[in-house]
Amino acid sequence: MQRRDALKLLPTTALGGLLAGCTDSLSSGNPTETAGRTATPTATDGRTDADDSSDASRLTVLSVSTDQYVLRLNDLGTGPGIQPTPLSEFDDPERTVVEQAIDGGYETDERPAWLRQFVANTRYVRSDDSYYELEHTLPTSVITADRVDRSQVDSVASYEEYEAAVTHEGVVFSGLARVALDGGFETPYVWPSLDSFLDDYDAVDYRGETVRLTLATVDAAPPYTVTATAVSASEIADGAVWDAKDARPAVREVLREAGEASGVYSLDDPPEGLLAGLDEHDYVYLDGRFYTTYIENREPLPVTLDATADEGKDGPTLRLALRNDADGAVSVTSGAPAPFGVLSLRAADGDRRSLLWTDAYEESDHVHTEGRSVTAVNSIGLATEIEADGTVSRTFQVAPDIESGEYVLDDSVGVSAPSEGEEGTLDYTVRVRVE
């Protein structure tokens, strides 16, 4: 089997006029491919001043910072697993049903197909920051099943005919027969293809067995009602949920920023109550959305990041170096090319970006380039071993036509120190000024 790496497409960043001549150095260890995710997060404290020898450079390093604590609050939407439908997404007449169910109950003497289909497909709804479970008293159909000998039934459907019948609204409910065998499948709405199938066939050839299907109706007299019962966020998530609306403002601010971050979020001075709240719950709930509660780093990692600016023959350069402060070897993991991946500067006052160039992009089998632009990067993790007291580094060329101003480089690398049992992510921020 030939393995193909996933491809991560990037917007083309034009670096017109960028000249060749970038210097690349990996002064310790060789990168090796690693399977799976590119490490778990942590951070160390490191800060450097601009290199005194680079006074003539257009580029100045203002600061290098890493934070001790690293959080990963993955956005799970309106619920992990269960995704309650917001009231705002319903149109009439379904919206009227939900509103009246919440206000005290919806009642009708009729049971049109749209109502039966709606209550069959909608169990949980959300209104503002409240969740509700819908219940109804409409008549229901119960499909049960039993295993029989082929001679006991007149008509047996093929599995292909069964699969076509149980496909509804683009979803193949292939487990219907299994559910029917295990106590029965109850629903207020039998969709047309399934209804016809049950009329035409007594049984189905299901996984090598003849399974007889039986349809019965659990009747009910009007008026029919739909009611809404308030449920907690923990019931929706099926786990301990921290409802952060009552947390201190400083805690909510960090949670909101961490939830909006792409990937990890790091900080040095967590507000009181933040870490305890994350430790004690499986999920955090804020502004109508659920997030994971991973604290990926609590202690500094044995790796320090340094950044220095210089003026090369082709313009300003930025050198990044990872120093191993541990007594034994450590491994750092990044995207291609190792040890940092593809990097760019972001304008501190906006979203404007400028690619940091290195010839290693062209030389990598995992980076796709066009001229001095990166068009795509294979989604792969590459590991580089750094010996004790060793350093790995790479020098990047800054675009000669970059506008003056302050820029930020924020990225991360995975760190693993097997001898000390430490692993995490070094989340770093480099701030520079371009004259």
C-alpha positions as CSV (number, residue, x, y, z in Angstrom):
1,M,0.0,0.0,0.0
2,Q,1.4,3.4,-0.9
3,R,0.9,6.0,1.8
4,R,-0.1,9.5,0.8
5,D,0.3,12.4,3.2
6,A,-2.7,14.7,3.7
7,L,-2.3,18.0,1.9
8,K,-2.8,21.3,3.7
9,L,-3.5,24.1,1.2
10,L,-2.1,27.5,2.0
11,P,-2.9,30.9,0.4
12,T,-0.1,31.9,-2.0
13,T,2.1,34.6,-0.5
14,A,3.8,36.6,-3.1
15,L,7.4,37.6,-2.2
16,G,8.3,39.4,-5.3
17,G,12.0,40.1,-5.7
18,L,13.1,37.8,-2.9
19,L,16.7,36.6,-3.7
20,A,18.3,33.3,-3.1
21,G,21.0,32.8,-0.4
22,C,19.1,31.9,2.8
23,T,21.3,30.1,5.3
24,D,19.9,26.9,6.9
25,S,21.5,24.9,9.7
26,L,20.5,21.9,11.7
27,S,23.4,21.7,14.1
28,S,22.3,18.7,16.1
29,G,20.4,15.6,14.9
30,N,18.5,14.6,11.8
31,P,14.7,15.0,11.4
32,T,12.7,11.8,11.2
33,E,9.1,11.4,10.3
34,T,6.7,10.7,13.2
35,A,3.2,9.2,13.1
36,G,0.2,10.9,14.5
37,R,-0.2,14.3,16.2
38,T,2.8,16.5,16.5
39,A,3.0,16.6,20.3
40,T,1.2,17.8,23.3
41,P,1.6,21.4,24.6
42,T,3.9,23.2,27.2
43,A,6.0,26.3,27.3
44,T,9.2,27.6,28.8
45,D,10.2,31.1,29.8
46,G,12.7,32.7,27.4
47,R,13.4,36.2,26.4
48,T,16.2,37.7,24.2
49,D,17.2,41.2,23.2
50,A,18.2,42.2,19.7
51,D,21.6,41.2,18.6
52,D,24.0,44.1,19.2
53,S,25.8,43.2,15.9
54,S,22.7,43.9,13.9
55,D,22.3,47.6,14.5
56,A,22.5,48.3,10.7
57,S,19.7,45.8,10.0
58,R,16.3,46.8,9.0
59,L,15.0,44.1,11.4
60,T,15.2,44.2,15.2
61,V,14.0,41.5,17.6
62,L,12.0,43.2,20.3
63,S,11.2,40.2,22.4
64,V,10.9,36.4,22.5
65,S,8.4,35.0,25.0
66,T,7.0,31.6,26.0
67,D,4.5,31.0,28.7
68,Q,4.4,28.3,31.4
69,Y,0.8,27.2,31.0
70,V,-0.7,25.9,27.8
71,L,-4.4,25.2,27.3
72,R,-6.2,23.5,24.5
73,L,-9.9,24.5,24.4
74,N,-11.2,22.8,21.3
75,D,-14.5,24.3,20.1
76,L,-17.1,21.5,20.2
77,G,-20.0,23.7,19.0
78,T,-23.4,23.6,20.7
79,G,-22.7,20.2,22.3
80,P,-20.1,17.4,22.3
81,G,-21.7,14.5,20.3
82,I,-25.3,15.9,20.7
83,Q,-25.8,19.1,18.8
84,P,-29.0,20.8,20.0
85,T,-30.6,22.9,17.3
86,P,-30.8,26.6,18.1
87,L,-34.3,28.0,18.0
88,S,-33.1,30.7,15.5
89,E,-32.5,27.9,12.9
90,F,-36.2,26.8,12.8
91,D,-38.7,28.1,10.4
92,D,-42.5,28.1,10.9
93,P,-44.4,25.9,11.7
94,E,-41.6,24.1,13.5
95,R,-40.4,27.3,15.3
96,T,-44.0,27.9,16.6
97,V,-44.1,24.3,18.0
98,V,-40.8,24.8,19.9
99,E,-41.7,28.3,21.2
100,Q,-45.1,27.1,22.5
101,A,-43.5,23.9,23.9
102,I,-41.1,26.0,25.9
103,D,-43.8,28.5,27.0
104,G,-46.1,25.7,28.4
105,G,-46.9,23.2,25.7
106,Y,-48.0,22.9,22.1
107,E,-51.3,21.2,21.5
108,T,-53.1,20.0,18.3
109,D,-55.8,17.6,17.2
110,E,-54.0,16.9,14.0
111,R,-50.8,14.9,13.3
112,P,-49.6,16.0,9.9
113,A,-46.5,14.4,8.4
114,W,-44.3,17.5,9.0
115,L,-45.1,17.4,12.7
116,R,-44.4,13.7,13.0
117,Q,-41.2,14.0,11.1
118,F,-40.1,17.0,13.2
119,V,-40.6,15.4,16.6
120,A,-39.0,12.2,15.3
121,N,-35.8,14.1,14.2
122,T,-35.6,16.7,17.0
123,R,-34.9,15.7,20.6
124,Y,-32.9,18.7,21.9
125,V,-33.2,22.4,21.2
126,R,-31.4,25.5,22.5
127,S,-32.9,28.9,23.2
128,D,-30.4,31.5,24.2
129,D,-28.2,29.7,26.8
130,S,-30.9,27.2,27.9
131,Y,-31.3,23.6,26.6
132,Y,-34.6,21.7,26.4
133,E,-35.6,18.1,25.6
134,L,-38.7,17.8,23.5
135,E,-41.3,15.2,24.4
136,H,-44.6,14.4,22.6
137,T,-47.8,12.3,22.9
138,L,-48.3,11.6,19.2
139,P,-49.1,8.0,18.2
140,T,-45.9,6.0,17.4
141,S,-45.0,3.0,15.3
142,V,-42.9,0.2,16.7
143,I,-40.8,-2.1,14.5
144,T,-39.7,-5.3,16.1
145,A,-37.8,-8.2,14.7
146,D,-37.0,-11.9,15.2
147,R,-34.8,-14.4,13.5
148,V,-36.7,-17.1,11.5
149,D,-36.2,-19.9,9.1
150,R,-36.5,-18.9,5.4
151,S,-39.5,-21.2,5.0
152,Q,-41.5,-19.3,7.6
153,V,-41.9,-16.1,5.5
154,D,-43.2,-15.5,2.0
155,S,-41.1,-12.5,0.9
156,V,-37.5,-11.8,1.8
157,A,-35.8,-8.6,0.7
158,S,-32.1,-8.5,-0.3
159,Y,-29.8,-6.4,1.8
160,E,-29.5,-3.9,-1.0
161,E,-33.3,-3.4,-1.0
162,Y,-33.2,-3.1,2.8
163,E,-30.4,-0.5,2.6
164,A,-32.4,1.6,0.1
165,A,-35.4,1.5,2.3
166,V,-33.7,2.6,5.5
167,T,-31.9,5.5,3.8
168,H,-33.6,8.7,4.9
169,E,-32.6,12.3,4.4
170,G,-29.2,11.2,3.2
171,V,-28.5,9.0,6.3
172,V,-28.3,5.2,5.9
173,F,-29.9,3.7,9.1
174,S,-28.4,0.3,8.4
175,G,-28.7,-0.7,12.1
176,L,-32.5,-0.5,12.1
177,A,-32.9,-4.3,12.0
178,R,-30.3,-4.7,14.9
179,V,-32.3,-2.2,17.0
180,A,-35.5,-3.9,16.2
181,L,-34.0,-7.2,17.3
182,D,-32.8,-5.6,20.5
183,G,-36.1,-4.4,22.0
184,G,-37.6,-2.6,19.0
185,F,-37.4,0.7,17.1
186,E,-40.1,3.2,18.1
187,T,-40.8,6.4,16.0
188,P,-43.7,8.7,15.4
189,Y,-42.7,8.9,11.7
190,V,-42.2,6.0,9.3
191,W,-40.7,7.6,6.2
192,P,-42.2,6.6,2.8
193,S,-39.5,4.3,1.5
194,L,-39.5,2.3,4.8
195,D,-43.3,2.3,4.9
196,S,-43.4,0.7,1.4
197,F,-40.7,-1.7,2.3
198,L,-42.6,-3.0,5.3
199,D,-45.7,-3.4,3.1
200,D,-43.8,-5.4,0.4
201,Y,-41.6,-7.7,2.4
202,D,-42.0,-9.9,5.5
203,A,-38.3,-10.2,6.2
204,V,-34.8,-9.2,5.1
205,D,-31.6,-11.1,4.4
206,Y,-29.6,-9.4,7.2
207,R,-26.0,-10.4,7.7
208,G,-26.6,-13.9,6.6
209,E,-29.7,-14.4,8.7
210,T,-33.4,-14.1,7.8
211,V,-34.8,-11.4,10.0
212,R,-38.6,-10.9,10.1
213,L,-39.8,-7.3,10.6
214,T,-43.1,-6.6,12.3
215,L,-44.8,-3.1,12.4
216,A,-47.3,-2.2,15.2
217,T,-48.9,1.1,16.2
218,V,-49.1,2.5,19.7
219,D,-52.2,4.6,19.4
220,A,-53.1,7.8,21.2
221,A,-56.1,10.0,21.3
222,P,-56.0,13.7,20.6
223,P,-55.3,16.3,21.6
224,Y,-51.6,15.6,20.9
225,T,-49.0,17.6,22.8
226,V,-45.3,18.6,22.4
227,T,-43.6,19.8,25.7
228,A,-40.1,21.0,26.5
229,T,-38.2,20.1,29.6
230,A,-35.2,22.1,30.7
231,V,-32.0,20.1,30.8
232,S,-28.6,21.0,32.1
233,A,-25.5,21.4,30.0
234,S,-24.0,18.4,31.7
235,E,-26.9,16.2,30.5
236,I,-26.2,17.4,26.9
237,A,-22.5,16.8,27.2
238,D,-22.7,13.5,29.2
239,G,-19.9,14.7,31.4
240,A,-19.1,17.3,34.0
241,V,-19.6,20.8,32.5
242,W,-18.2,24.1,33.9
243,D,-20.8,26.7,33.1
244,A,-18.5,29.7,33.0
245,K,-21.1,32.4,32.9
246,D,-20.8,32.7,36.7
247,A,-16.9,32.7,36.7
248,R,-14.9,35.8,37.5
249,P,-14.6,38.3,34.5
250,A,-10.8,37.7,34.2
251,V,-11.4,33.9,34.0
252,R,-14.2,34.3,31.3
253,E,-11.9,36.6,29.3
254,V,-9.1,33.9,29.2
255,L,-11.6,31.1,28.4
256,R,-13.0,33.2,25.6
257,E,-9.6,33.9,24.1
258,A,-8.5,30.3,24.5
259,G,-11.7,29.1,22.8
260,E,-11.2,31.4,19.9
261,A,-7.5,30.4,19.5
262,S,-6.5,28.1,16.7
263,G,-4.7,25.3,18.4
264,V,-3.2,26.0,21.8
265,Y,-3.3,29.0,24.0
266,S,-0.6,29.9,26.5
267,L,-0.3,32.2,29.5
268,D,2.1,32.8,32.3
269,D,-0.2,34.1,35.1
270,P,-3.6,32.3,35.1
271,P,-6.3,34.1,37.0
272,E,-7.5,32.5,40.2
273,G,-10.0,29.7,39.6
274,L,-9.1,29.1,36.0
275,L,-6.9,25.9,36.4
276,A,-9.1,24.5,39.1
277,G,-12.2,24.9,37.0
278,L,-10.6,23.2,34.0
279,D,-9.3,20.4,36.2
280,E,-12.6,19.6,37.8
281,H,-14.7,19.4,34.6
282,D,-14.7,17.5,31.3
283,Y,-16.0,20.5,29.3
284,V,-16.4,24.3,29.7
285,Y,-19.6,26.0,28.5
286,L,-19.5,29.7,27.5
287,D,-21.5,31.9,25.2
288,G,-23.6,29.0,24.0
289,R,-20.7,26.7,23.0
290,F,-18.8,23.8,24.6
291,Y,-15.0,23.5,24.7
292,T,-12.6,20.8,25.9
293,T,-10.7,21.5,29.1
294,Y,-7.2,20.3,28.4
295,I,-4.3,21.8,30.4
296,E,-1.4,20.5,28.3
297,N,1.4,22.1,30.2
298,R,1.9,23.3,33.8
299,E,5.7,23.3,34.1
300,P,8.4,24.7,31.9
301,L,9.9,22.4,29.3
302,P,13.7,21.9,29.0
303,V,14.0,23.8,25.7
304,T,14.7,27.5,25.2
305,L,13.9,29.5,22.0
306,D,16.2,32.3,20.9
307,A,15.8,34.7,18.0
308,T,18.4,37.0,16.5
309,A,18.2,39.5,13.6
310,D,21.0,40.2,11.1
311,E,21.5,41.9,7.8
312,G,22.5,39.5,5.0
313,K,23.7,40.2,1.5
314,D,20.1,39.8,0.4
315,G,18.4,41.8,3.2
316,P,17.4,41.2,6.8
317,T,17.3,37.6,8.2
318,L,15.8,36.1,11.3
319,R,17.5,33.2,13.0
320,L,15.6,30.9,15.3
321,A,17.4,28.5,17.6
322,L,16.1,25.8,20.0
323,R,18.5,25.0,22.8
324,N,18.3,21.8,24.9
325,D,18.7,22.7,28.6
326,A,18.2,19.1,29.8
327,D,20.8,16.7,30.9
328,G,19.8,14.2,28.2
329,A,18.5,14.3,24.6
330,V,15.2,15.8,23.7
331,S,13.0,15.5,20.6
332,V,11.3,18.5,19.0
333,T,8.4,18.0,16.5
334,S,7.1,20.4,13.9
335,G,5.5,20.5,10.5
336,A,7.7,20.3,7.4
337,P,10.5,21.3,7.1
338,A,12.0,20.5,10.5
339,P,12.6,21.9,13.1
340,F,10.1,24.8,12.7
341,G,7.9,24.2,9.7
342,V,6.7,27.0,7.4
343,L,6.6,30.3,9.2
344,S,5.4,33.8,8.5
345,L,5.3,37.2,10.1
346,R,1.9,38.8,11.0
347,A,1.5,42.5,11.2
348,A,0.9,43.5,14.8
349,D,-1.8,46.0,13.8
350,G,-3.7,43.7,11.4
351,D,-3.9,40.4,9.5
352,R,-1.2,41.3,6.9
353,R,1.3,38.4,6.6
354,S,4.7,38.0,5.1
355,L,6.3,34.6,4.5
356,L,9.7,33.9,6.0
357,W,11.6,32.2,3.3
358,T,14.2,29.4,3.4
359,D,15.5,27.2,0.6
360,A,14.5,24.3,2.9
361,Y,11.0,24.8,1.6
362,E,12.0,23.9,-2.0
363,E,14.2,21.0,-0.7
364,S,11.5,19.4,1.3
365,D,9.4,16.6,-0.2
366,H,6.4,17.8,2.0
367,V,6.3,21.5,1.0
368,H,5.0,22.7,-2.3
369,T,6.4,25.9,-3.7
370,E,6.0,28.2,-6.6
371,G,8.8,30.7,-7.0
372,R,9.3,32.2,-3.5
373,S,5.7,31.2,-2.4
374,V,4.5,28.2,-0.5
375,T,1.3,26.8,-2.0
376,A,0.7,23.7,0.1
377,V,2.2,21.7,2.9
378,N,1.7,18.0,3.6
379,S,0.1,17.4,7.1
380,I,2.9,15.5,8.7
381,G,5.0,15.7,11.9
382,L,8.8,15.7,11.7
383,A,10.9,15.0,14.8
384,T,14.5,16.3,15.4
385,E,16.6,15.0,18.2
386,I,18.7,17.6,20.1
387,E,21.5,16.3,22.2
388,A,22.1,17.6,25.8
389,D,23.3,21.2,25.6
390,G,22.8,21.1,21.9
391,T,21.0,23.5,19.6
392,V,19.1,23.3,16.3
393,S,18.5,26.4,14.3
394,R,17.3,27.8,11.0
395,T,17.8,31.2,9.4
396,F,14.9,32.7,7.4
397,Q,15.0,35.5,4.8
398,V,12.7,38.4,5.4
399,A,11.0,39.7,2.2
400,P,12.9,42.7,1.0
401,D,9.7,44.6,0.2
402,I,8.1,44.1,3.6
403,E,6.5,47.2,4.9
404,S,7.9,49.0,8.0
405,G,6.2,48.3,11.3
406,E,6.0,45.8,14.1
407,Y,5.4,42.1,13.4
408,V,4.6,39.0,15.4
409,L,5.7,35.4,14.8
410,D,3.6,33.0,16.8
411,D,3.9,29.3,16.5
412,S,4.8,26.2,18.5
413,V,6.8,23.0,18.4
414,G,6.3,19.7,20.3
415,V,8.8,18.8,22.9
416,S,9.5,15.3,24.3
417,A,12.2,14.4,26.8
418,P,11.9,10.6,27.3
419,S,14.7,10.5,29.9
420,E,12.7,12.9,32.2
421,G,9.2,11.8,31.2
422,E,8.3,15.3,30.0
423,E,6.4,16.2,26.9
424,G,4.4,19.1,25.7
425,T,4.3,22.0,23.3
426,L,6.6,25.0,23.3
427,D,4.3,27.8,22.3
428,Y,6.3,30.9,21.4
429,T,5.9,34.5,20.3
430,V,8.6,36.5,18.6
431,R,8.0,40.3,18.2
432,V,10.1,42.2,15.7
433,R,10.3,45.7,14.2
434,V,11.0,46.4,10.5
435,E,12.5,49.8,9.8
